[in-house]
Amino acid sequence: MRNLEVSIGSLILKNPIMPASGTFGEEMSKVLDFNLLGALLPKSITKAVRKGNPTPRICETTGGMINSIGIQSKGLDYYQKVTVPFYGQFSSPLISSISADSMDEFAEMSEKIAAMDTIAALELNISCPNLKNNGQAFGMDENVTHQLVKKVRQVTDKPIIVKLSPNVTNIGVVANAAEAGGADALTVANTFIAMSIDVHTRKPKIGNGIGGISGPAIKPLVIRLIHQVYQVSSLPIIGCGGVMNGEDAIEMMLAGATAVQVGTASFVQPTAMITILKEIEDYMQQYEIEDIKELIGQVQIESRSDENDLGSCH
């Protein structure tokens, strides 16, 4: 038997595979066994009920898709009374993804949700707009990120995972700010801002104009981000973006990820996460790897002496 167990702070996962927030719901329990996953991660929850963005909300692109759902939500009350009890029937730990309009609201929601025994950890979606800072996303500013995480850290002892935005100049600076604020892990990363236009109607293919691109097209970008964050932070990294098969997941782990989230692949094939797990086990058997933790951060990069080499991270 190969050991697939990994740790995210104090949270122990039976394996490194979990869904990406926004790509996973209760209805999927009809087609796959939730107990086989490392963790369960439903869509981000907001305090108030939200209808979401105008349609169309999703469009296909070469190598992926663009979405602009707008954090459609039934609200915190429904989440606590209905959603959490549903996921509580499974053995895989439940991670709650939180989206809020202000730091105080993040702290308020985190305290209430973390107080529920069923909740194993919190994922803070800091890519959402901060309405008290001219709508700029929390994760765009390292100082705001630090303050937000510190405020949430004061209201709960449960593991805090900070979901970073890729739409920044230096993701390492934001990662360090989250770590200094008290984060236990980092999700790298949310979707990249993107746009697609119908050349026949000359209108955006997304009702909101712009959205976030996900899928295999962004995987090399995310691999780079994971590698860069791994160089500067001691926190466990959860890789997210473009994982379609077991080799993609292994690639993220070699770059520095401890665990991996799967999103777009589940739209193509709802049982993709189970297939990916099997492919990881096959890879470990092929290369005689007993413990999956042996792969984390083990990319082999030759040192270069050329100071003009822009590809060097050192």
N, C-alpha and C positions, 0 to 999 in steps of 0.2 A: 504494500500500500504506500502510495506517495503522500507526503504531508502537504496539503494545500492551505493549512491554517496560517492566517496573518493577523497582525494586531494594528488597530487604529487607535492610538492612545491606550486607554484601558479596555477598549472594546475588542473582543476576540471574535474573528469571523472564521467560519469553517472553511471558506475558500474566498478568493479575492474578487469574485464577480457579483455585481449588483446592478440594478437598473439606474439610468440617469433620470433625475427628476424631470417630470413632464412627459415621459415616454412610457409610463407604467401605471396601471390602474387595476382596480378590483376585478374587472371582467377578464383579465388575463389568467386568473386562477382556474378558468375553465380549460385552458390549453397547456398550462405548465405547472409543475409542482413548486410552489413558493418555498417549500422547506429545503429545496436543493440549493437555493441561492445563498450567497454569503451574507447579504443584507437585503432589506426591502426599503425602497425609497420612493414614496408616492410624489405626486406633483406638489410644487410649492404651495403652502397655505398662507392666506392673508387674513387679517383680522376681520374685515368686513366682506360681505358678499360682493363678488365682481363678475360682470358679464364677459369681460375680455374684449379683445380688439375686433374691429369689423372684419367680415369675411371678404374675400378668401383669406385664410390664415396660413395655408401651406402651399408651396409650389415646388415642383421638382427642378433640380438643376443638374448639370453634368457632375456626376460623382457625389451627389448629396441632395439636400433639400433646404429650403428656407422656410422658417416658421415665424409667425408673430401672433402667438396665442393671446398674450396680454395678461398672463397670470389669472385665467378664469378660475374662480374659487367660490365654493359654497360657504366660506367663512369659518372662523375659528370654532364657533359653537357646534356646527355640524361636524367638523373635523374631530372634535373631542368626543362627541356623543355617538357618531356612526363610523367614521373612517378608522380611528384608532382601535376600537373594539374589533372591527373586521380583521385587521392585520394582526391583532393580538392572538388569534387562533393558530398562528404559524410559529414554528420554532426559530426561524431566521429573525435576527434582531431588526427592529423597526427604527429607521432614521427619519427624522422629521425635517423636511426642507421648509425654511421660513422666509417669507418675503414681506417687507414692511416699508412704510413711507418715511419713517424717522428712526433715529437711534432709540428714543424712548419706547417707540412701538416695538422695535426689535426686542428690547429688554423685557417689555411687558409680555409679549407673546412667548418668548423663550422661557420665562419663569413659569407661565401657566402650562405650557406643553411639557417641559422637562419634569414638572411635578407628577406627571402621569407615569406610573410604574412601567407601562408597556413601552414607553419611549426609551430607546437605548442611547441615542445621540441626536445632536442637532446639526443640520447643515444650513449655514447662513448664506442666503442668496444675495450677496452684496453687489450683484450686477444690476439690481433694480434701482430706479431713480430716487434720489434723496430730495423729497419735496421741500425740505427746509434749506436746500443748498442749490437753488435754481435748477432743480431737476437733474443735476449731475449724479451719475451712479456712485454709490458709496465706494465701490472698489476701484474707482479712478483716482482716488486721493489716498495716499498712504497714511496721512494724519487722521483722516476721517475713519479709515479702516481700523487703525489702532484704537481710536476712541470707542468705536462701535463694539469691537470684540471685547475690549476691556469692560464695557458696560454690561454686556451679556455674561461675561465671566463672573461678575459680581453676584449674579442671581441664580447660577446653577453650577453644580460640580460635575454634571454629565459632560461627556466629550463634545467639544465644539469643533465642527468642520467648517472651514470657510471656503466658499466656492468663489474662486478668483475669476475676474474678467480677463480675456485675452486682448482686449482692446485698449491696451496701455503701452506706454513707451518702454517701461522697465518693470516686468512682472516680479522680478526678484525683490525690488524695493517694497512692493505691496505685500509680498509673501513674508518678508521680515517684519513688517508692521503688524501683520496678523499674528505672527508668532509672539512678538513682544507684548501684544494685547492679551495673550492667554489662550490662543487657539491650540487645539490638540492635533489637528490635521488640516490639509489643504486639498481642495478639489481643483484640479488643473485640466480643463478650464471650461467656462461657459462658451456659448456660441460666438462666432465672429459676426460683427455687423455686416450685412450684405443687402443687395438689391438686385432684382431681376425685372426686366421690362418686356412686355409683349409687343413685338415689333409691328404687329398688325393693328392692334388697338391703340398703341403708343401709350398704354397705361401700365403702371406697376402691376406685377402679377400677384402682389400681396396687398390686401385692402389697406393696410397701415402704411404702405409705401416701402418701408424697409423692415428687415427682420433679422433673424440670426441664422447663419448657415451652419449645418451640421452634416455628418456623413464622412465617407472615406476621403473626400477631397481635402478635408482639414487635418487629417491624421498627421502628416509630416510637420505641420505647424505646431500641433499639440505636443508631439514628441520633442520638438525643440524646446517648448515652454517647460515641459516636465524636466528635461535635462538641466535647464537653466535654474529652475527652482531647487532642484536636488543639490546643485552646487553651493547654494547659499543658505539653505534652511535645513534644520535637523528634524523637521516634522515629517510624519508619514504623508505621502502624496497619493491621492486617488485620481488616476488618469481618466480623462473624459473627452471624447471627441474622435469619432471615426472608426471605432473598433467594430469590425465586421466578422472577425474569425479569431481563432485561438492564437495565431501568429501575431496578429495585431495587438492582442492583450500582452503577449510575451514581450513584444517590442517596447510597449509602454513600461513594463516592469524593468527591462534592461536599461531604459532611460532614467529610471529612478522611482517609478510608481510602486506602491505597496499593494494597492487594489485598483480595480478598473471598473468604470461604469459603462454600461452599454445602452445606447439609445436608438439611433436611426435603424440599426440592424433589426430591432424588434418590430419596426414598421414593415420591413421586408419579409421577415419570418418571425412570428411571435415566440417561437421556441428557440430563438437564436442564442440566448444566454446559456441554455443547457448544452447546445451543440458546442459553444465556445469552451465550456468547462471540460467537455470530453476531449476536445482538441488540445487543451492545455495538458491534460493528463497523458495524452498520447505523446506530446512533445517531451514531457518529463521522462517518460519511459524510453523514448528514442535516445535521449542524451544521458540516461542514467542519473537523473536528478532526483534525489530523495526528498528534499525540502524546497518548496517553491521560493522561500526567502533567499535561497542562494542566488537567485536571478536578479534581485533588486539592485539597480544601479551598476550592473556589471558590464555595461557597454565598454568595449575596448577602443580607446581613442589614442592614437599615436601623438606624442608630444611634438610640437612644431616650434622651430626657432624663428620663423619668419614673423617679424613684428607687424607686417602689413597684412597678415592673414586674417581677414575679417570673419572667417568662419570659426576661429578659435574662441573658446569660452574662458580661456585661462590667461 
